[in-house]
């Protein structure tokens, strides 16, 4: 038995790796323990057009219709 803390955003990755790590015999039990703010907020590039730039946004939105 191994006990520890795993950040919530990494649970699915651990769950996916568990069968290979344990020869298919591992069991993962998780429970929410506490909340702690992230040390560095995640960022990602915009995947669509920015509605704050209204003219550019409307131009692209009109082309999709």
N, CA, C and O atoms as a Maestro MAE file, in Angstrom:
{
 s_m_m2io_version
 :::
 2.0.0
}

f_m_ct {
 s_m_title
 :::
 protein
 m_atom[260] {
  # First column is atom index #
  i_m_mmod_type
  r_m_x_coord
  r_m_y_coord
  r_m_z_coord
  i_m_residue_number
  s_m_chain_name
  s_m_pdb_residue_name
  s_m_pdb_atom_name
  i_m_atomic_number
  :::
  1 25 0.845 -1.158 0.000 1 A "UNK " " N  " 7
  2 3 0.000 0.000 0.000 1 A "UNK " " CA " 6
  3 2 0.902 1.236 0.000 1 A "UNK " " C  " 6
  4 15 1.879 1.329 0.743 1 A "UNK " " O  " 8
  5 25 0.536 2.163 -0.852 2 A "UNK " " N  " 7
  6 3 1.242 3.440 -0.944 2 A "UNK " " CA " 6
  7 2 0.219 4.536 -0.691 2 A "UNK " " C  " 6
  8 15 -0.853 4.534 -1.297 2 A "UNK " " O  " 8
  9 25 0.530 5.451 0.177 3 A "UNK " " N  " 7
  10 3 -0.355 6.575 0.451 3 A "UNK " " CA " 6
  11 2 0.375 7.861 0.133 3 A "UNK " " C  " 6
  12 15 1.591 7.958 0.305 3 A "UNK " " O  " 8
  13 25 -0.370 8.846 -0.332 4 A "UNK " " N  " 7
  14 3 0.247 10.124 -0.636 4 A "UNK " " CA " 6
  15 2 -0.767 11.121 -1.143 4 A "UNK " " C  " 6
  16 15 -1.968 10.851 -1.169 4 A "UNK " " O  " 8
  17 25 -0.281 12.261 -1.539 5 A "UNK " " N  " 7
  18 3 -1.111 13.330 -2.077 5 A "UNK " " CA " 6
  19 2 -0.789 13.497 -3.552 5 A "UNK " " C  " 6
  20 15 0.377 13.530 -3.945 5 A "UNK " " O  " 8
  21 25 -1.826 13.602 -4.359 6 A "UNK " " N  " 7
  22 3 -1.678 13.793 -5.792 6 A "UNK " " CA " 6
  23 2 -2.526 14.994 -6.187 6 A "UNK " " C  " 6
  24 15 -3.711 15.035 -5.856 6 A "UNK " " O  " 8
  25 25 -1.954 15.973 -6.887 7 A "UNK " " N  " 7
  26 3 -2.777 17.101 -7.359 7 A "UNK " " CA " 6
  27 2 -3.913 16.594 -8.245 7 A "UNK " " C  " 6
  28 15 -3.734 15.659 -9.025 7 A "UNK " " O  " 8
  29 25 -5.066 17.211 -8.119 8 A "UNK " " N  " 7
  30 3 -6.265 16.759 -8.832 8 A "UNK " " CA " 6
  31 2 -6.050 16.685 -10.341 8 A "UNK " " C  " 6
  32 15 -6.605 15.803 -10.997 8 A "UNK " " O  " 8
  33 25 -5.261 17.587 -10.899 9 A "UNK " " N  " 7
  34 3 -5.071 17.579 -12.346 9 A "UNK " " CA " 6
  35 2 -4.168 16.438 -12.822 9 A "UNK " " C  " 6
  36 15 -4.012 16.246 -14.028 9 A "UNK " " O  " 8
  37 25 -3.574 15.679 -11.903 10 A "UNK " " N  " 7
  38 3 -2.699 14.580 -12.277 10 A "UNK " " CA " 6
  39 2 -3.291 13.201 -11.988 10 A "UNK " " C  " 6
  40 15 -2.669 12.185 -12.298 10 A "UNK " " O  " 8
  41 25 -4.486 13.158 -11.397 11 A "UNK " " N  " 7
  42 3 -5.103 11.884 -11.032 11 A "UNK " " CA " 6
  43 2 -5.375 11.023 -12.262 11 A "UNK " " C  " 6
  44 15 -5.101 9.823 -12.244 11 A "UNK " " O  " 8
  45 25 -5.908 11.614 -13.328 12 A "UNK " " N  " 7
  46 3 -6.231 10.826 -14.520 12 A "UNK " " CA " 6
  47 2 -4.977 10.241 -15.159 12 A "UNK " " C  " 6
  48 15 -5.007 9.120 -15.667 12 A "UNK " " O  " 8
  49 25 -3.884 10.984 -15.140 13 A "UNK " " N  " 7
  50 3 -2.629 10.463 -15.683 13 A "UNK " " CA " 6
  51 2 -2.124 9.273 -14.875 13 A "UNK " " C  " 6
  52 15 -1.671 8.279 -15.442 13 A "UNK " " O  " 8
  53 25 -2.200 9.375 -13.568 14 A "UNK " " N  " 7
  54 3 -1.793 8.271 -12.704 14 A "UNK " " CA " 6
  55 2 -2.698 7.064 -12.921 14 A "UNK " " C  " 6
  56 15 -2.232 5.926 -12.963 14 A "UNK " " O  " 8
  57 25 -3.976 7.321 -13.055 15 A "UNK " " N  " 7
  58 3 -4.942 6.252 -13.289 15 A "UNK " " CA " 6
  59 2 -4.635 5.509 -14.589 15 A "UNK " " C  " 6
  60 15 -4.767 4.287 -14.653 15 A "UNK " " O  " 8
  61 25 -4.229 6.237 -15.612 16 A "UNK " " N  " 7
  62 3 -3.904 5.631 -16.905 16 A "UNK " " CA " 6
  63 2 -2.611 4.813 -16.840 16 A "UNK " " C  " 6
  64 15 -2.486 3.801 -17.530 16 A "UNK " " O  " 8
  65 25 -1.654 5.241 -16.021 17 A "UNK " " N  " 7
  66 3 -0.370 4.552 -15.918 17 A "UNK " " CA " 6
  67 2 -0.391 3.380 -14.947 17 A "UNK " " C  " 6
  68 15 0.485 2.517 -14.998 17 A "UNK " " O  " 8
  69 25 -1.376 3.342 -14.069 18 A "UNK " " N  " 7
  70 3 -1.414 2.342 -13.005 18 A "UNK " " CA " 6
  71 2 -1.353 0.891 -13.491 18 A "UNK " " C  " 6
  72 15 -0.588 0.114 -12.922 18 A "UNK " " O  " 8
  73 25 -2.114 0.484 -14.508 19 A "UNK " " N  " 7
  74 3 -2.034 -0.913 -14.952 19 A "UNK " " CA " 6
  75 2 -0.617 -1.336 -15.366 19 A "UNK " " C  " 6
  76 15 -0.172 -2.435 -15.035 19 A "UNK " " O  " 8
  77 25 0.072 -0.470 -16.079 20 A "UNK " " N  " 7
  78 3 1.433 -0.803 -16.509 20 A "UNK " " CA " 6
  79 2 2.389 -0.834 -15.321 20 A "UNK " " C  " 6
  80 15 3.273 -1.688 -15.260 20 A "UNK " " O  " 8
  81 25 2.221 0.079 -14.389 21 A "UNK " " N  " 7
  82 3 3.111 0.151 -13.236 21 A "UNK " " CA " 6
  83 2 2.934 -1.030 -12.279 21 A "UNK " " C  " 6
  84 15 3.871 -1.413 -11.580 21 A "UNK " " O  " 8
  85 25 1.732 -1.602 -12.253 22 A "UNK " " N  " 7
  86 3 1.440 -2.654 -11.270 22 A "UNK " " CA " 6
  87 2 1.168 -4.014 -11.902 22 A "UNK " " C  " 6
  88 15 0.738 -4.937 -11.210 22 A "UNK " " O  " 8
  89 25 1.405 -4.150 -13.179 23 A "UNK " " N  " 7
  90 3 1.126 -5.418 -13.843 23 A "UNK " " CA " 6
  91 2 -0.362 -5.735 -13.879 23 A "UNK " " C  " 6
  92 15 -0.752 -6.902 -13.918 23 A "UNK " " O  " 8
  93 25 -1.187 -4.703 -13.867 24 A "UNK " " N  " 7
  94 3 -2.626 -4.879 -13.938 24 A "UNK " " CA " 6
  95 2 -3.292 -5.210 -12.617 24 A "UNK " " C  " 6
  96 15 -4.497 -5.460 -12.580 24 A "UNK " " O  " 8
  97 25 -2.530 -5.217 -11.531 25 A "UNK " " N  " 7
  98 3 -3.088 -5.609 -10.241 25 A "UNK " " CA " 6
  99 2 -3.313 -4.437 -9.291 25 A "UNK " " C  " 6
  100 15 -3.802 -4.635 -8.179 25 A "UNK " " O  " 8
  101 25 -2.970 -3.234 -9.705 26 A "UNK " " N  " 7
  102 3 -3.095 -2.083 -8.819 26 A "UNK " " CA " 6
  103 2 -4.517 -1.547 -8.738 26 A "UNK " " C  " 6
  104 15 -5.292 -1.666 -9.687 26 A "UNK " " O  " 8
  105 25 -4.844 -0.968 -7.620 27 A "UNK " " N  " 7
  106 3 -6.137 -0.339 -7.399 27 A "UNK " " CA " 6
  107 2 -5.864 1.076 -6.911 27 A "UNK " " C  " 6
  108 15 -5.034 1.287 -6.028 27 A "UNK " " O  " 8
  109 25 -6.560 2.032 -7.487 28 A "UNK " " N  " 7
  110 3 -6.382 3.425 -7.087 28 A "UNK " " CA " 6
  111 2 -7.650 3.901 -6.395 28 A "UNK " " C  " 6
  112 15 -8.736 3.879 -6.973 28 A "UNK " " O  " 8
  113 25 -7.496 4.325 -5.164 29 A "UNK " " N  " 7
  114 3 -8.603 4.914 -4.422 29 A "UNK " " CA " 6
  115 2 -8.239 6.360 -4.156 29 A "UNK " " C  " 6
  116 15 -7.149 6.656 -3.668 29 A "UNK " " O  " 8
  117 25 -9.152 7.255 -4.476 30 A "UNK " " N  " 7
  118 3 -8.890 8.673 -4.253 30 A "UNK " " CA " 6
  119 2 -10.020 9.287 -3.439 30 A "UNK " " C  " 6
  120 15 -11.161 8.827 -3.472 30 A "UNK " " O  " 8
  121 25 -9.673 10.323 -2.720 31 A "UNK " " N  " 7
  122 3 -10.661 11.082 -1.950 31 A "UNK " " CA " 6
  123 2 -10.154 12.507 -1.838 31 A "UNK " " C  " 6
  124 15 -8.954 12.742 -1.699 31 A "UNK " " O  " 8
  125 25 -11.063 13.441 -1.899 32 A "UNK " " N  " 7
  126 3 -10.682 14.842 -1.755 32 A "UNK " " CA " 6
  127 2 -10.222 15.083 -0.327 32 A "UNK " " C  " 6
  128 15 -10.909 14.709 0.624 32 A "UNK " " O  " 8
  129 25 -9.069 15.704 -0.177 33 A "UNK " " N  " 7
  130 3 -8.517 15.927 1.151 33 A "UNK " " CA " 6
  131 2 -8.536 17.397 1.548 33 A "UNK " " C  " 6
  132 15 -8.958 17.745 2.651 33 A "UNK " " O  " 8
  133 25 -8.080 18.251 0.647 34 A "UNK " " N  " 7
  134 3 -8.046 19.682 0.961 34 A "UNK " " CA " 6
  135 2 -7.899 20.488 -0.325 34 A "UNK " " C  " 6
  136 15 -7.631 19.943 -1.396 34 A "UNK " " O  " 8
  137 25 -8.077 21.771 -0.192 35 A "UNK " " N  " 7
  138 3 -7.922 22.684 -1.321 35 A "UNK " " CA " 6
  139 2 -6.707 23.547 -1.074 35 A "UNK " " C  " 6
  140 15 -6.526 24.102 0.010 35 A "UNK " " O  " 8
  141 25 -5.884 23.651 -2.089 36 A "UNK " " N  " 7
  142 3 -4.733 24.549 -2.026 36 A "UNK " " CA " 6
  143 2 -4.633 25.224 -3.383 36 A "UNK " " C  " 6
  144 15 -4.625 24.534 -4.403 36 A "UNK " " O  " 8
  145 25 -4.556 26.550 -3.434 37 A "UNK " " N  " 7
  146 3 -4.465 27.240 -4.719 37 A "UNK " " CA " 6
  147 2 -3.251 26.770 -5.518 37 A "UNK " " C  " 6
  148 15 -2.209 26.434 -4.955 37 A "UNK " " O  " 8
  149 25 -3.407 26.754 -6.819 38 A "UNK " " N  " 7
  150 3 -2.308 26.364 -7.702 38 A "UNK " " CA " 6
  151 2 -1.157 27.344 -7.561 38 A "UNK " " C  " 6
  152 15 -1.369 28.542 -7.371 38 A "UNK " " O  " 8
  153 25 0.059 26.832 -7.655 39 A "UNK " " N  " 7
  154 3 1.226 27.704 -7.514 39 A "UNK " " CA " 6
  155 2 1.415 28.570 -8.753 39 A "UNK " " C  " 6
  156 15 1.814 29.730 -8.645 39 A "UNK " " O  " 8
  157 25 1.133 28.019 -9.923 40 A "UNK " " N  " 7
  158 3 1.205 28.808 -11.149 40 A "UNK " " CA " 6
  159 2 -0.071 28.565 -11.939 40 A "UNK " " C  " 6
  160 15 -0.363 27.424 -12.297 40 A "UNK " " O  " 8
  161 25 -0.823 29.594 -12.213 41 A "UNK " " N  " 7
  162 3 -2.067 29.389 -12.963 41 A "UNK " " CA " 6
  163 2 -1.774 28.883 -14.370 41 A "UNK " " C  " 6
  164 15 -0.805 29.300 -15.004 41 A "UNK " " O  " 8
  165 25 -2.617 27.989 -14.843 42 A "UNK " " N  " 7
  166 3 -2.461 27.472 -16.201 42 A "UNK " " CA " 6
  167 2 -2.891 28.532 -17.198 42 A "UNK " " C  " 6
  168 15 -3.820 29.301 -16.951 42 A "UNK " " O  " 8
  169 25 -2.209 28.559 -18.315 43 A "UNK " " N  " 7
  170 3 -2.573 29.481 -19.380 43 A "UNK " " CA " 6
  171 2 -2.628 28.703 -20.688 43 A "UNK " " C  " 6
  172 15 -1.980 27.667 -20.834 43 A "UNK " " O  " 8
  173 25 -3.387 29.198 -21.608 44 A "UNK " " N  " 7
  174 3 -3.424 28.602 -22.941 44 A "UNK " " CA " 6
  175 2 -3.728 29.702 -23.936 44 A "UNK " " C  " 6
  176 15 -4.345 30.713 -23.602 44 A "UNK " " O  " 8
  177 25 -3.288 29.490 -25.153 45 A "UNK " " N  " 7
  178 3 -3.565 30.454 -26.209 45 A "UNK " " CA " 6
  179 2 -5.023 30.366 -26.586 45 A "UNK " " C  " 6
  180 15 -5.642 29.308 -26.473 45 A "UNK " " O  " 8
  181 25 -5.558 31.455 -27.022 46 A "UNK " " N  " 7
  182 3 -6.941 31.502 -27.470 46 A "UNK " " CA " 6
  183 2 -7.123 30.636 -28.698 46 A "UNK " " C  " 6
  184 15 -6.296 30.678 -29.608 46 A "UNK " " O  " 8
  185 25 -8.191 29.851 -28.743 47 A "UNK " " N  " 7
  186 3 -8.446 28.978 -29.892 47 A "UNK " " CA " 6
  187 2 -9.488 29.562 -30.829 47 A "UNK " " C  " 6
  188 15 -9.749 29.013 -31.900 47 A "UNK " " O  " 8
  189 25 -10.074 30.659 -30.431 48 A "UNK " " N  " 7
  190 3 -11.052 31.325 -31.288 48 A "UNK " " CA " 6
  191 2 -10.699 32.804 -31.362 48 A "UNK " " C  " 6
  192 15 -9.645 33.221 -30.883 48 A "UNK " " O  " 8
  193 25 -11.564 33.579 -31.950 49 A "UNK " " N  " 7
  194 3 -11.290 35.007 -32.097 49 A "UNK " " CA " 6
  195 2 -11.764 35.753 -30.859 49 A "UNK " " C  " 6
  196 15 -12.774 35.392 -30.254 49 A "UNK " " O  " 8
  197 25 -11.038 36.782 -30.491 50 A "UNK " " N  " 7
  198 3 -11.285 37.512 -29.264 50 A "UNK " " CA " 6
  199 2 -12.476 38.462 -29.418 50 A "UNK " " C  " 6
  200 15 -12.394 39.402 -30.208 50 A "UNK " " O  " 8
  201 25 -13.590 38.248 -28.683 51 A "UNK " " N  " 7
  202 3 -14.755 39.120 -28.812 51 A "UNK " " CA " 6
  203 2 -14.513 40.532 -28.282 51 A "UNK " " C  " 6
  204 15 -15.318 41.429 -28.534 51 A "UNK " " O  " 8
  205 25 -13.424 40.740 -27.557 52 A "UNK " " N  " 7
  206 3 -13.110 42.086 -27.080 52 A "UNK " " CA " 6
  207 2 -12.757 42.992 -28.261 52 A "UNK " " C  " 6
  208 15 -13.042 44.189 -28.226 52 A "UNK " " O  " 8
  209 25 -12.149 42.439 -29.293 53 A "UNK " " N  " 7
  210 3 -11.835 43.173 -30.517 53 A "UNK " " CA " 6
  211 2 -13.038 43.000 -31.449 53 A "UNK " " C  " 6
  212 15 -13.030 42.166 -32.354 53 A "UNK " " O  " 8
  213 25 -14.047 43.793 -31.208 54 A "UNK " " N  " 7
  214 3 -15.358 43.604 -31.809 54 A "UNK " " CA " 6
  215 2 -15.350 43.535 -33.341 54 A "UNK " " C  " 6
  216 15 -15.954 42.623 -33.905 54 A "UNK " " O  " 8
  217 25 -14.699 44.452 -34.016 55 A "UNK " " N  " 7
  218 3 -14.715 44.453 -35.485 55 A "UNK " " CA " 6
  219 2 -14.078 43.181 -36.059 55 A "UNK " " C  " 6
  220 15 -14.626 42.559 -36.969 55 A "UNK " " O  " 8
  221 25 -12.930 42.809 -35.524 56 A "UNK " " N  " 7
  222 3 -12.247 41.599 -35.999 56 A "UNK " " CA " 6
  223 2 -13.090 40.356 -35.691 56 A "UNK " " C  " 6
  224 15 -13.205 39.457 -36.523 56 A "UNK " " O  " 8
  225 25 -13.669 40.313 -34.511 57 A "UNK " " N  " 7
  226 3 -14.488 39.173 -34.110 57 A "UNK " " CA " 6
  227 2 -15.704 39.018 -35.024 57 A "UNK " " C  " 6
  228 15 -16.002 37.917 -35.486 57 A "UNK " " O  " 8
  229 25 -16.399 40.117 -35.280 58 A "UNK " " N  " 7
  230 3 -17.585 40.055 -36.134 58 A "UNK " " CA " 6
  231 2 -17.241 39.662 -37.561 58 A "UNK " " C  " 6
  232 15 -17.997 38.945 -38.216 58 A "UNK " " O  " 8
  233 25 -16.089 40.138 -38.041 59 A "UNK " " N  " 7
  234 3 -15.646 39.774 -39.376 59 A "UNK " " CA " 6
  235 2 -15.462 38.257 -39.486 59 A "UNK " " C  " 6
  236 15 -15.932 37.641 -40.443 59 A "UNK " " O  " 8
  237 25 -14.788 37.666 -38.521 60 A "UNK " " N  " 7
  238 3 -14.561 36.212 -38.536 60 A "UNK " " CA " 6
  239 2 -15.851 35.446 -38.280 60 A "UNK " " C  " 6
  240 15 -16.070 34.396 -38.884 60 A "UNK " " O  " 8
  241 25 -16.699 35.943 -37.409 61 A "UNK " " N  " 7
  242 3 -17.959 35.267 -37.109 61 A "UNK " " CA " 6
  243 2 -18.855 35.278 -38.355 61 A "UNK " " C  " 6
  244 15 -19.549 34.297 -38.622 61 A "UNK " " O  " 8
  245 25 -18.846 36.357 -39.101 62 A "UNK " " N  " 7
  246 3 -19.666 36.453 -40.301 62 A "UNK " " CA " 6
  247 2 -19.188 35.475 -41.378 62 A "UNK " " C  " 6
  248 15 -20.001 34.914 -42.112 62 A "UNK " " O  " 8
  249 25 -17.878 35.272 -41.473 63 A "UNK " " N  " 7
  250 3 -17.324 34.350 -42.465 63 A "UNK " " CA " 6
  251 2 -17.721 32.900 -42.188 63 A "UNK " " C  " 6
  252 15 -17.834 32.100 -43.116 63 A "UNK " " O  " 8
  253 25 -17.933 32.560 -40.912 64 A "UNK " " N  " 7
  254 3 -18.290 31.183 -40.565 64 A "UNK " " CA " 6
  255 2 -19.745 30.856 -40.919 64 A "UNK " " C  " 6
  256 15 -20.099 29.685 -41.052 64 A "UNK " " O  " 8
  257 25 -20.572 31.863 -41.068 65 A "UNK " " N  " 7
  258 3 -21.988 31.617 -41.324 65 A "UNK " " CA " 6
  259 2 -22.247 31.267 -42.763 65 A "UNK " " C  " 6
  260 15 -23.394 31.030 -43.144 65 A "UNK " " O  " 8
  :::
 }
 m_bond[259] {
  # First column is bond index #
  i_m_from
  i_m_to
  i_m_order
  :::
  1 1 2 1
  2 2 3 1
  3 3 4 2
  4 3 5 1
  5 5 6 1
  6 6 7 1
  7 7 8 2
  8 7 9 1
  9 9 10 1
  10 10 11 1
  11 11 12 2
  12 11 13 1
  13 13 14 1
  14 14 15 1
  15 15 16 2
  16 15 17 1
  17 17 18 1
  18 18 19 1
  19 19 20 2
  20 19 21 1
  21 21 22 1
  22 22 23 1
  23 23 24 2
  24 23 25 1
  25 25 26 1
  26 26 27 1
  27 27 28 2
  28 27 29 1
  29 29 30 1
  30 30 31 1
  31 31 32 2
  32 31 33 1
  33 33 34 1
  34 34 35 1
  35 35 36 2
  36 35 37 1
  37 37 38 1
  38 38 39 1
  39 39 40 2
  40 39 41 1
  41 41 42 1
  42 42 43 1
  43 43 44 2
  44 43 45 1
  45 45 46 1
  46 46 47 1
  47 47 48 2
  48 47 49 1
  49 49 50 1
  50 50 51 1
  51 51 52 2
  52 51 53 1
  53 53 54 1
  54 54 55 1
  55 55 56 2
  56 55 57 1
  57 57 58 1
  58 58 59 1
  59 59 60 2
  60 59 61 1
  61 61 62 1
  62 62 63 1
  63 63 64 2
  64 63 65 1
  65 65 66 1
  66 66 67 1
  67 67 68 2
  68 67 69 1
  69 69 70 1
  70 70 71 1
  71 71 72 2
  72 71 73 1
  73 73 74 1
  74 74 75 1
  75 75 76 2
  76 75 77 1
  77 77 78 1
  78 78 79 1
  79 79 80 2
  80 79 81 1
  81 81 82 1
  82 82 83 1
  83 83 84 2
  84 83 85 1
  85 85 86 1
  86 86 87 1
  87 87 88 2
  88 87 89 1
  89 89 90 1
  90 90 91 1
  91 91 92 2
  92 91 93 1
  93 93 94 1
  94 94 95 1
  95 95 96 2
  96 95 97 1
  97 97 98 1
  98 98 99 1
  99 99 100 2
  100 99 101 1
  101 101 102 1
  102 102 103 1
  103 103 104 2
  104 103 105 1
  105 105 106 1
  106 106 107 1
  107 107 108 2
  108 107 109 1
  109 109 110 1
  110 110 111 1
  111 111 112 2
  112 111 113 1
  113 113 114 1
  114 114 115 1
  115 115 116 2
  116 115 117 1
  117 117 118 1
  118 118 119 1
  119 119 120 2
  120 119 121 1
  121 121 122 1
  122 122 123 1
  123 123 124 2
  124 123 125 1
  125 125 126 1
  126 126 127 1
  127 127 128 2
  128 127 129 1
  129 129 130 1
  130 130 131 1
  131 131 132 2
  132 131 133 1
  133 133 134 1
  134 134 135 1
  135 135 136 2
  136 135 137 1
  137 137 138 1
  138 138 139 1
  139 139 140 2
  140 139 141 1
  141 141 142 1
  142 142 143 1
  143 143 144 2
  144 143 145 1
  145 145 146 1
  146 146 147 1
  147 147 148 2
  148 147 149 1
  149 149 150 1
  150 150 151 1
  151 151 152 2
  152 151 153 1
  153 153 154 1
  154 154 155 1
  155 155 156 2
  156 155 157 1
  157 157 158 1
  158 158 159 1
  159 159 160 2
  160 159 161 1
  161 161 162 1
  162 162 163 1
  163 163 164 2
  164 163 165 1
  165 165 166 1
  166 166 167 1
  167 167 168 2
  168 167 169 1
  169 169 170 1
  170 170 171 1
  171 171 172 2
  172 171 173 1
  173 173 174 1
  174 174 175 1
  175 175 176 2
  176 175 177 1
  177 177 178 1
  178 178 179 1
  179 179 180 2
  180 179 181 1
  181 181 182 1
  182 182 183 1
  183 183 184 2
  184 183 185 1
  185 185 186 1
  186 186 187 1
  187 187 188 2
  188 187 189 1
  189 189 190 1
  190 190 191 1
  191 191 192 2
  192 191 193 1
  193 193 194 1
  194 194 195 1
  195 195 196 2
  196 195 197 1
  197 197 198 1
  198 198 199 1
  199 199 200 2
  200 199 201 1
  201 201 202 1
  202 202 203 1
  203 203 204 2
  204 203 205 1
  205 205 206 1
  206 206 207 1
  207 207 208 2
  208 207 209 1
  209 209 210 1
  210 210 211 1
  211 211 212 2
  212 211 213 1
  213 213 214 1
  214 214 215 1
  215 215 216 2
  216 215 217 1
  217 217 218 1
  218 218 219 1
  219 219 220 2
  220 219 221 1
  221 221 222 1
  222 222 223 1
  223 223 224 2
  224 223 225 1
  225 225 226 1
  226 226 227 1
  227 227 228 2
  228 227 229 1
  229 229 230 1
  230 230 231 1
  231 231 232 2
  232 231 233 1
  233 233 234 1
  234 234 235 1
  235 235 236 2
  236 235 237 1
  237 237 238 1
  238 238 239 1
  239 239 240 2
  240 239 241 1
  241 241 242 1
  242 242 243 1
  243 243 244 2
  244 243 245 1
  245 245 246 1
  246 246 247 1
  247 247 248 2
  248 247 249 1
  249 249 250 1
  250 250 251 1
  251 251 252 2
  252 251 253 1
  253 253 254 1
  254 254 255 1
  255 255 256 2
  256 255 257 1
  257 257 258 1
  258 258 259 1
  259 259 260 2
  :::
 }
}
